[in-house]
Amino acid sequence: MQINGGVRFCEQGIKASIRAMHVQSEIIGMINENVTGFDKIGFQRREPVVSSFTEYIGIHGLSSTVDDQVGRITVSKNPLDITMANKGYFQILTPNGVKLTRDGRFKLDKEGFLLDLEDNKVLSDAGLPIQLPVVPEDLNQVVVNSKGKISVYDSNSEKIHEAGYLGVVDSNGMAVISPDVKQGFNEHSNVILQNEFMAIKPVVRNFEANRQIFLIESSNLQKVISQLGQGS
C-alpha cells in the first residue's frame, strides 16, 4: 500500500496570468517612478519586495522598501541648501504632522524661522521649530557645521548667535549622532539609471509571457464556448 500526502493548489490559467500581470505592472510602475525621480533632490528609490505567496494572493503580496543610501551630492550657491553625507532625515513640521525628508533646500521667513520649500518649519533636535535670533541681511552670515549646529552673525552687535541644532533622525525617529551635515550642497536622488533599466527587462519579459498565456487561454475558452453553442 502506498500513501501520498501533500497540498495541491489548482487554478485556472486566466486568473493566474491576470494576477501575475497586475503584480508586474505595479513593479514596472515602481521602476518608472525611480527613473522619473532621477533628477529630484532628496528622492530615494523604492525597491519592490515580492513575498513567497504573491503568485497566489496577487498584488497583496507585493510591498516596497526605501533605499536609504546617500545620493549624488552637488555644490550649490545657496548657503541655506543643506545636505548630509551620511544616512538620516531632516524633520519638517507639516499640517499633517512631522515629515522626514532628505531635501535640505531651506529658506528664512521674516521672523527668522527656517522653512522648507513648502513653507513648513524645520525642527531642531529638541523637536521645536528653528528660529534664528536675528535675520541676517546676507545669508552667508548663517553657518551650519558638520553636526548640524546653526549659528548666525549679527553685523550690528558683531556677535555670533547660536540657533540650535538641526533635528536629524533615522527612519525610526532615532537621533543620528554624526550626520556629517554639509552647507551649500544639494543631494540628488540615489537612483542609478543603468540598474533601473536592467531591472525592468526581466519584469517586462514576464509580463509578456503571462500576456501570451492569457491570450492563449482566452482563445481556447472562446473555442469551447463556441463549440458548446453549436452543440446545443
Backbone as CSV, one residue per row, in Angstrom:
resi,resn,N_x,N_y,N_z,CA_x,CA_y,CA_z,C_x,C_y,C_z
1,MET,0.861,-1.189,0.000,0.000,0.000,0.000,0.894,1.235,0.000
2,GLN,0.469,2.249,-0.760,1.225,3.490,-0.861,0.338,4.664,-0.464
3,ILE,0.837,5.504,0.421,0.088,6.668,0.901,0.777,7.931,0.398
4,ASN,0.027,8.734,-0.322,0.551,10.008,-0.833,-0.062,11.160,-0.047
5,GLY,0.766,12.044,0.440,0.275,13.208,1.180,0.833,14.489,0.594
6,GLY,0.171,15.596,0.877,0.650,16.875,0.382,-0.494,17.835,0.158
7,VAL,-0.133,19.034,-0.239,-1.115,20.079,-0.517,-0.980,20.472,-1.976
8,ARG,-2.067,20.461,-2.698,-2.057,20.817,-4.108,-3.018,21.963,-4.352
9,PHE,-2.617,22.831,-5.191,-3.435,24.019,-5.495,-3.589,24.118,-7.002
10,CYS,-4.810,24.077,-7.493,-5.087,24.156,-8.923,-5.968,25.368,-9.183
11,GLU,-5.677,26.046,-10.242,-6.440,27.242,-10.558,-6.422,27.473,-12.058
12,GLN,-7.423,28.190,-12.551,-7.494,28.473,-13.959,-6.342,29.371,-14.387
13,GLY,-5.803,29.096,-15.585,-4.666,29.852,-16.077,-4.970,31.315,-16.302
14,ILE,-6.215,31.638,-16.679,-6.570,33.032,-16.936,-6.432,33.869,-15.667
15,LYS,-6.947,33.346,-14.557,-6.858,34.089,-13.302,-5.399,34.277,-12.871
16,ALA,-4.616,33.213,-13.009,-3.215,33.284,-12.594,-2.437,34.289,-13.438
17,SER,-2.680,34.301,-14.747,-1.950,35.223,-15.618,-2.366,36.676,-15.372
18,ILE,-3.647,36.909,-15.118,-4.105,38.267,-14.819,-3.486,38.762,-13.523
19,ARG,-3.467,37.884,-12.514,-2.878,38.267,-11.225,-1.391,38.573,-11.386
20,ALA,-0.683,37.759,-12.172,0.746,37.984,-12.376,0.998,39.287,-13.138
21,MET,0.185,39.567,-14.160,0.355,40.817,-14.908,0.096,42.028,-14.027
22,HIS,-0.857,41.911,-13.096,-1.150,43.005,-12.178,0.063,43.306,-11.303
23,VAL,0.676,42.243,-10.766,1.861,42.409,-9.915,3.014,43.023,-10.709
24,GLN,3.237,42.501,-11.913,4.344,43.000,-12.728,4.111,44.443,-13.175
25,SER,2.853,44.811,-13.392,2.551,46.206,-13.741,2.907,47.142,-12.597
26,GLU,2.634,46.711,-11.358,2.977,47.531,-10.194,4.490,47.666,-10.052
27,ILE,5.213,46.580,-10.295,6.677,46.633,-10.204,7.235,47.574,-11.267
28,ILE,6.701,47.491,-12.481,7.128,48.400,-13.549,6.840,49.845,-13.157
29,GLY,5.692,50.066,-12.489,5.353,51.408,-12.029,6.366,51.936,-11.025
30,MET,6.832,51.080,-10.106,7.844,51.491,-9.135,9.144,51.861,-9.834
31,ILE,9.547,51.039,-10.807,10.795,51.315,-11.519,10.681,52.608,-12.319
32,ASN,9.532,52.819,-12.952,9.320,54.065,-13.699,9.366,55.279,-12.774
33,GLU,8.827,55.119,-11.566,8.870,56.216,-10.592,10.306,56.529,-10.193
34,ASN,11.126,55.475,-10.066,12.538,55.689,-9.752,13.237,56.456,-10.871
35,VAL,12.958,56.061,-12.108,13.582,56.727,-13.254,13.134,58.185,-13.318
36,THR,11.847,58.431,-13.061,11.332,59.802,-13.081,11.972,60.658,-11.990
37,GLY,12.275,60.043,-10.850,12.858,60.787,-9.733,14.362,60.915,-9.781
38,PHE,14.974,60.547,-10.902,16.441,60.552,-11.008,17.027,61.925,-10.703
39,ASP,16.422,62.986,-11.209,16.962,64.336,-11.039,16.313,65.105,-9.877
40,LYS,15.483,64.436,-9.085,14.809,65.118,-7.976,15.714,65.157,-6.744
41,ILE,15.801,66.325,-6.143,16.624,66.482,-4.942,15.940,65.804,-3.759
42,GLY,16.697,64.991,-3.045,16.182,64.303,-1.867,15.387,63.054,-2.168
43,PHE,15.226,62.674,-3.444,14.431,61.492,-3.796,15.192,60.228,-3.463
44,GLN,14.488,59.240,-2.889,15.082,57.945,-2.589,14.314,56.862,-3.332
45,ARG,15.036,56.011,-4.003,14.403,54.983,-4.830,13.658,53.960,-3.973
46,ARG,12.644,53.370,-4.596,11.882,52.309,-3.951,12.260,50.967,-4.555
47,GLU,12.393,49.978,-3.702,12.750,48.636,-4.128,11.541,47.718,-3.918
48,PRO,11.015,47.068,-4.978,9.878,46.168,-4.802,10.262,44.930,-3.998
49,VAL,9.367,44.496,-3.137,9.576,43.297,-2.323,8.423,42.334,-2.613
50,VAL,8.740,41.191,-3.178,7.732,40.197,-3.557,7.753,39.067,-2.542
51,SER,6.616,38.805,-1.888,6.537,37.747,-0.885,6.459,36.376,-1.555
52,SER,6.563,35.325,-0.750,6.566,33.954,-1.279,5.212,33.545,-1.844
53,PHE,4.129,34.197,-1.402,2.797,33.787,-1.817,2.155,34.763,-2.795
54,THR,2.984,35.624,-3.390,2.437,36.619,-4.318,1.750,35.961,-5.503
55,GLU,2.247,34.801,-5.954,1.635,34.127,-7.094,0.220,33.648,-6.778
56,TYR,-0.114,33.530,-5.492,-1.442,33.089,-5.106,-2.345,34.246,-4.673
57,ILE,-1.774,35.221,-3.970,-2.601,36.312,-3.442,-2.467,37.582,-4.257
58,GLY,-1.629,37.568,-5.287,-1.549,38.701,-6.199,-0.914,39.931,-5.595
59,ILE,-1.503,41.079,-5.907,-0.931,42.371,-5.544,-0.791,42.551,-4.044
60,HIS,-1.557,41.785,-3.259,-1.489,41.899,-1.793,-0.173,41.338,-1.246
61,GLY,0.536,40.587,-2.049,1.820,40.054,-1.603,3.000,40.906,-2.031
62,LEU,2.699,42.062,-2.642,3.761,42.951,-3.110,3.869,44.166,-2.194
63,SER,5.063,44.482,-1.777,5.319,45.678,-0.967,6.588,46.338,-1.495
64,SER,7.044,47.348,-0.806,8.260,48.041,-1.238,9.043,48.516,-0.027
65,THR,10.319,48.714,-0.237,11.191,49.256,0.800,11.981,50.424,0.209
66,VAL,12.351,51.365,1.059,13.068,52.556,0.614,14.570,52.316,0.692
67,ASP,15.255,52.600,-0.388,16.717,52.530,-0.423,17.263,53.810,0.224
68,ASP,17.870,53.678,1.403,18.317,54.859,2.145,19.789,55.207,1.907
69,GLN,20.361,54.670,0.846,21.745,55.036,0.524,21.820,56.512,0.122
70,VAL,22.941,57.145,0.430,23.129,58.567,0.115,23.217,58.743,-1.399
71,GLY,22.542,59.781,-1.910,22.528,60.043,-3.340,23.710,60.886,-3.798
72,ARG,23.588,61.444,-4.993,24.661,62.245,-5.585,24.647,63.660,-4.998
73,ILE,25.758,64.084,-4.426,25.858,65.389,-3.777,26.547,66.373,-4.726
74,THR,25.905,67.516,-4.928,26.449,68.538,-5.827,26.534,69.878,-5.101
75,VAL,27.423,70.724,-5.577,27.626,72.035,-4.970,26.477,72.970,-5.346
76,SER,26.065,73.796,-4.364,25.030,74.802,-4.583,25.576,76.161,-4.136
77,LYS,25.029,77.229,-4.708,25.463,78.578,-4.337,24.615,79.170,-3.212
78,ASN,23.649,78.396,-2.732,22.748,78.889,-1.693,23.235,78.427,-0.318
79,PRO,23.547,79.336,0.608,24.008,78.939,1.942,22.967,78.147,2.732
80,LEU,21.694,78.256,2.354,20.648,77.521,3.072,20.298,76.194,2.408
81,ASP,21.087,75.797,1.418,20.974,74.446,0.870,21.856,73.540,1.721
82,ILE,21.223,72.611,2.402,21.928,71.776,3.379,21.666,70.308,3.067
83,THR,22.701,69.513,3.146,22.541,68.082,2.924,23.375,67.308,3.928
84,MET,23.293,65.970,3.849,24.039,65.107,4.764,24.818,64.088,3.958
85,ALA,26.040,63.837,4.357,26.865,62.826,3.698,26.616,61.445,4.283
86,ASN,25.880,61.372,5.385,25.517,60.096,5.996,24.011,59.894,5.922
87,LYS,23.567,58.707,6.288,22.137,58.405,6.278,21.422,59.213,7.349
88,GLY,20.187,59.591,7.082,19.401,60.354,8.039,18.389,61.227,7.336
89,TYR,17.533,61.866,8.134,16.467,62.694,7.580,16.300,63.960,8.414
90,PHE,15.968,65.058,7.727,15.556,66.272,8.418,14.108,66.096,8.859
91,GLN,13.758,66.773,9.963,12.383,66.733,10.456,11.678,68.037,10.099
92,ILE,10.534,67.901,9.434,9.751,69.053,8.992,8.367,68.988,9.624
93,LEU,7.930,70.112,10.198,6.599,70.177,10.813,5.577,70.605,9.763
94,THR,4.673,69.688,9.406,3.645,69.967,8.409,2.270,69.989,9.086
95,PRO,1.240,70.462,8.398,-0.115,70.425,8.981,-0.577,69.013,9.311
96,ASN,0.023,68.004,8.679,-0.353,66.613,8.926,0.602,65.894,9.872
97,GLY,1.472,66.654,10.520,2.418,66.055,11.448,3.853,66.223,10.983
98,VAL,4.759,65.491,11.624,6.181,65.590,11.307,6.498,64.730,10.084
99,LYS,7.204,65.312,9.128,7.613,64.603,7.915,9.129,64.489,7.896
100,LEU,9.627,63.345,7.438,11.063,63.137,7.288,11.452,63.328,5.826
101,THR,12.541,64.031,5.583,12.940,64.312,4.211,14.452,64.439,4.099
102,ARG,14.957,64.140,2.902,16.366,64.367,2.598,16.555,65.672,1.832
103,ASP,15.460,66.319,1.494,15.513,67.569,0.736,15.836,68.717,1.691
104,GLY,17.064,69.230,1.595,17.514,70.272,2.520,17.562,71.655,1.909
105,ARG,16.689,71.924,0.956,16.625,73.273,0.375,15.744,74.147,1.261
106,PHE,16.382,74.915,2.126,15.665,75.697,3.124,15.693,77.188,2.791
107,LYS,14.879,77.921,3.544,14.829,79.381,3.404,14.417,79.980,4.737
108,LEU,14.502,81.308,4.856,14.125,82.022,6.079,12.908,82.887,5.819
109,ASP,12.017,82.968,6.824,10.919,83.932,6.719,11.305,85.215,7.445
110,LYS,10.392,86.170,7.514,10.685,87.471,8.110,10.954,87.385,9.610
111,GLU,10.450,86.331,10.247,10.636,86.170,11.685,11.877,85.340,12.015
112,GLY,12.573,84.877,10.998,13.796,84.118,11.234,13.598,82.620,11.341
113,PHE,12.382,82.121,11.042,12.141,80.680,11.087,12.733,80.022,9.846
114,LEU,13.331,78.865,10.054,13.889,78.087,8.953,12.773,77.241,8.355
115,LEU,12.531,77.399,7.045,11.412,76.747,6.364,11.910,75.902,5.209
116,ASP,11.072,74.909,4.815,11.368,74.182,3.589,10.712,74.899,2.412
117,LEU,10.756,74.323,1.249,10.223,74.998,0.059,8.713,75.146,0.100
118,GLU,8.038,74.364,0.944,6.581,74.437,1.068,6.159,75.245,2.288
119,ASP,7.083,76.032,2.832,6.833,76.923,3.978,6.529,76.171,5.269
120,ASN,6.966,74.931,5.370,6.845,74.184,6.625,8.098,74.433,7.469
121,LYS,7.921,74.480,8.775,9.034,74.793,9.666,9.944,73.586,9.881
122,VAL,11.242,73.871,9.874,12.254,72.845,10.121,12.444,72.703,11.627
123,LEU,12.504,71.462,12.104,12.597,71.216,13.542,14.039,71.019,13.993
124,SER,14.273,71.385,15.241,15.591,71.207,15.858,15.674,69.828,16.506
125,ASP,16.830,69.519,17.094,16.978,68.241,17.794,16.109,68.179,19.039
126,ALA,15.597,69.335,19.482,14.683,69.369,20.630,13.223,69.227,20.201
127,GLY,12.984,69.108,18.908,11.628,68.954,18.408,10.870,70.257,18.260
128,LEU,11.573,71.400,18.302,10.946,72.711,18.190,11.365,73.376,16.880
129,PRO,10.523,74.257,16.335,10.899,74.970,15.109,12.164,75.791,15.321
130,ILE,13.047,75.765,14.337,14.299,76.503,14.423,14.060,77.964,14.032
131,GLN,14.420,78.869,14.939,14.271,80.304,14.679,15.584,81.006,14.973
132,LEU,16.102,81.716,14.011,17.340,82.461,14.203,17.093,83.679,15.093
133,PRO,18.011,83.974,16.030,17.845,85.142,16.919,17.783,86.450,16.134
134,VAL,18.492,86.518,15.024,18.476,87.705,14.168,18.330,87.241,12.724
135,VAL,17.658,88.076,11.919,17.516,87.766,10.494,18.632,88.484,9.745
136,PRO,19.582,87.752,9.184,20.735,88.398,8.538,20.354,89.031,7.198
137,GLU,21.041,90.090,6.877,20.848,90.704,5.570,21.491,89.862,4.471
138,ASP,22.563,89.192,4.834,23.279,88.326,3.894,23.191,86.889,4.413
139,LEU,22.667,85.964,3.598,22.519,84.575,4.026,23.860,83.900,4.294
140,ASN,24.938,84.452,3.775,26.253,83.891,4.043,26.670,84.082,5.500
141,GLN,25.921,84.893,6.233,26.197,85.075,7.661,25.637,83.922,8.487
142,VAL,24.883,83.024,7.842,24.384,81.821,8.518,25.383,80.690,8.279
143,VAL,25.814,80.047,9.359,26.807,78.976,9.270,26.246,77.717,9.915
144,VAL,26.381,76.603,9.204,25.946,75.297,9.719,27.152,74.364,9.703
145,ASN,27.505,73.821,10.875,28.674,72.933,10.920,28.273,71.484,10.631
146,SER,29.239,70.579,10.665,29.008,69.188,10.268,28.058,68.449,11.209
147,LYS,27.901,68.931,12.430,26.983,68.296,13.374,25.568,68.878,13.305
148,GLY,25.364,69.864,12.435,24.047,70.457,12.271,23.801,71.660,13.149
149,LYS,24.863,72.177,13.800,24.728,73.364,14.646,24.616,74.610,13.765
150,ILE,23.563,75.409,14.016,23.307,76.599,13.223,23.711,77.844,14.014
151,SER,24.516,78.694,13.403,24.940,79.957,14.008,24.713,81.081,13.016
152,VAL,24.509,82.284,13.538,24.284,83.436,12.668,25.083,84.621,13.210
153,TYR,25.677,85.346,12.298,26.475,86.508,12.675,25.605,87.757,12.634
154,ASP,25.620,88.493,13.748,24.864,89.748,13.849,25.827,90.899,13.544
155,SER,25.635,91.513,12.393,26.551,92.579,11.969,26.403,93.826,12.827
156,ASN,25.251,94.009,13.470,25.054,95.196,14.311,25.846,95.099,15.614
157,SER,25.732,93.946,16.272,26.448,93.757,17.541,27.802,93.103,17.343
158,GLU,28.050,92.646,16.099,29.291,91.960,15.762,29.508,90.737,16.653
159,LYS,28.409,90.023,16.890,28.461,88.806,17.693,27.860,87.641,16.912
160,ILE,28.253,86.446,17.311,27.713,85.223,16.699,26.696,84.605,17.660
161,HIS,25.505,84.381,17.166,24.440,83.788,17.984,24.156,82.361,17.511
162,GLU,23.870,81.485,18.459,23.532,80.103,18.130,22.016,79.946,18.033
163,ALA,21.571,79.135,17.057,20.133,78.922,16.859,19.729,77.465,17.087
164,GLY,20.644,76.662,17.604,20.328,75.265,17.889,20.890,74.324,16.842
165,TYR,20.485,73.055,16.948,20.952,72.005,16.048,19.792,71.496,15.190
166,LEU,20.098,71.154,13.960,19.106,70.526,13.098,18.705,69.170,13.677
167,GLY,17.424,68.875,13.646,16.945,67.587,14.140,17.087,66.514,13.079
168,VAL,18.194,65.790,13.091,18.457,64.734,12.115,18.206,63.381,12.771
169,VAL,17.324,62.582,12.173,16.957,61.282,12.732,17.034,60.216,11.646
170,ASP,16.994,58.938,12.064,16.930,57.853,11.092,15.475,57.537,10.777
171,SER,15.227,56.495,10.007,13.868,56.170,9.586,12.969,55.750,10.748
172,ASN,13.572,55.389,11.881,12.811,55.006,13.065,12.621,56.164,14.045
173,GLY,13.109,57.341,13.690,12.949,58.507,14.548,14.026,58.667,15.596
174,MET,15.075,57.830,15.525,16.167,57.933,16.482,17.196,58.953,15.977
175,ALA,17.758,59.720,16.919,18.712,60.765,16.560,19.966,60.188,15.920
176,VAL,20.441,60.855,14.872,21.691,60.473,14.207,22.826,61.275,14.839
177,ILE,23.798,60.578,15.396,24.861,61.241,16.149,25.810,61.993,15.223
178,SER,26.171,61.385,14.108,27.135,62.007,13.188,26.532,62.118,11.786
179,PRO,25.693,63.119,11.558,25.039,63.236,10.243,25.957,63.733,9.141
180,ASP,27.095,64.345,9.517,28.037,64.927,8.548,27.303,65.914,7.643
181,VAL,26.758,66.945,8.258,25.996,67.960,7.539,26.931,68.819,6.686
182,LYS,26.472,69.128,5.473,27.260,69.957,4.565,26.409,71.142,4.108
183,GLN,26.942,72.332,4.295,26.243,73.566,3.917,26.634,73.973,2.505
184,GLY,25.625,74.402,1.730,25.885,74.827,0.367,25.940,73.680,-0.626
185,PHE,25.272,72.570,-0.277,25.239,71.399,-1.160,23.804,70.892,-1.296
186,ASN,23.527,70.227,-2.411,22.260,69.546,-2.638,22.514,68.067,-2.866
187,GLU,21.572,67.248,-2.397,21.665,65.806,-2.647,20.600,65.400,-3.654
188,HIS,21.042,64.929,-4.815,20.111,64.414,-5.806,19.763,62.963,-5.460
189,SER,18.933,62.347,-6.263,18.446,61.004,-5.954,19.587,59.985,-5.925
190,ASN,19.306,58.853,-5.285,20.275,57.756,-5.263,19.962,56.715,-6.336
191,VAL,19.222,57.132,-7.361,18.848,56.241,-8.452,20.009,56.113,-9.439
192,ILE,20.325,54.882,-9.814,21.300,54.607,-10.868,20.512,54.106,-12.074
193,LEU,20.462,54.917,-13.117,19.601,54.612,-14.260,19.925,53.257,-14.889
194,GLN,21.196,52.934,-14.996,21.581,51.666,-15.618,20.973,50.490,-14.859
195,ASN,21.002,50.554,-13.524,20.432,49.471,-12.719,18.921,49.367,-12.908
196,GLU,18.247,50.521,-13.030,16.799,50.500,-13.205,16.429,49.899,-14.560
197,PHE,17.184,50.245,-15.606,16.908,49.699,-16.934,17.173,48.198,-16.974
198,MET,18.192,47.751,-16.246,18.473,46.318,-16.186,17.390,45.575,-15.401
199,ALA,16.862,46.229,-14.355,15.865,45.581,-13.514,14.517,45.432,-14.211
200,ILE,14.215,46.347,-15.131,12.896,46.329,-15.751,12.793,45.287,-16.866
201,LYS,13.919,44.866,-17.425,13.882,43.926,-18.547,13.234,42.591,-18.194
202,PRO,13.663,41.890,-17.119,13.004,40.610,-16.806,11.539,40.766,-16.414
203,VAL,11.200,41.902,-15.820,9.796,42.123,-15.441,8.927,42.254,-16.691
204,VAL,9.427,42.987,-17.675,8.676,43.140,-18.927,8.553,41.800,-19.640
205,ARG,9.627,40.995,-19.626,9.559,39.674,-20.253,8.522,38.789,-19.568
206,ASN,8.491,38.821,-18.244,7.493,38.031,-17.505,6.078,38.504,-17.810
207,PHE,5.933,39.833,-17.917,4.612,40.374,-18.243,4.155,39.887,-19.622
208,GLU,5.050,39.923,-20.612,4.699,39.478,-21.961,4.398,37.994,-21.992
209,ALA,5.134,37.196,-21.180,4.865,35.761,-21.123,3.477,35.487,-20.554
210,ASN,3.130,36.175,-19.488,1.801,35.991,-18.899,0.704,36.524,-19.818
211,ARG,1.032,37.563,-20.568,0.062,38.092,-21.540,-0.216,37.057,-22.625
212,GLN,0.818,36.373,-23.095,0.631,35.345,-24.111,-0.197,34.184,-23.564
213,ILE,0.077,33.809,-22.300,-0.726,32.745,-21.672,-2.182,33.158,-21.582
214,PHE,-2.403,34.410,-21.210,-3.779,34.912,-21.120,-4.468,34.860,-22.482
215,LEU,-3.767,35.252,-23.533,-4.363,35.250,-24.869,-4.674,33.830,-25.337
216,ILE,-3.758,32.904,-25.040,-3.992,31.502,-25.425,-5.183,30.921,-24.678
217,GLU,-5.213,31.139,-23.353,-6.322,30.630,-22.549,-7.650,31.265,-22.965
218,SER,-7.596,32.544,-23.269,-8.814,33.235,-23.705,-9.301,32.690,-25.042
219,SER,-8.356,32.432,-25.948,-8.729,31.873,-27.249,-9.326,30.483,-27.104
220,ASN,-8.700,29.661,-26.255,-9.227,28.309,-26.033,-10.614,28.349,-25.406
221,LEU,-10.800,29.282,-24.490,-12.102,29.407,-23.838,-13.170,29.822,-24.843
222,GLN,-12.825,30.718,-25.736,-13.778,31.144,-26.766,-14.148,29.982,-27.688
223,LYS,-13.166,29.125,-28.008,-13.450,27.967,-28.847,-14.385,26.995,-28.157
224,VAL,-14.143,26.779,-26.867,-15.006,25.855,-26.103,-16.430,26.395,-26.044
225,ILE,-16.575,27.686,-25.767,-17.915,28.290,-25.700,-18.614,28.197,-27.041
226,SER,-17.825,28.423,-28.128,-18.394,28.343,-29.457,-18.860,26.926,-29.791
227,GLN,-18.053,25.915,-29.420,-18.432,24.534,-29.679,-19.635,24.106,-28.857
228,LEU,-19.710,24.572,-27.600,-20.870,24.264,-26.778,-22.135,24.893,-27.361
229,GLY,-21.959,26.105,-27.914,-23.123,26.767,-28.521,-23.611,26.008,-29.751
230,GLN,-22.659,25.475,-30.526,-23.046,24.726,-31.712,-23.702,23.399,-31.342
231,GLY,-23.220,22.789,-30.245,-23.773,21.510,-29.825,-25.176,21.614,-29.292
232,SER,-25.508,22.773,-28.689,-26.851,22.941,-28.140,-27.865,23.217,-29.255
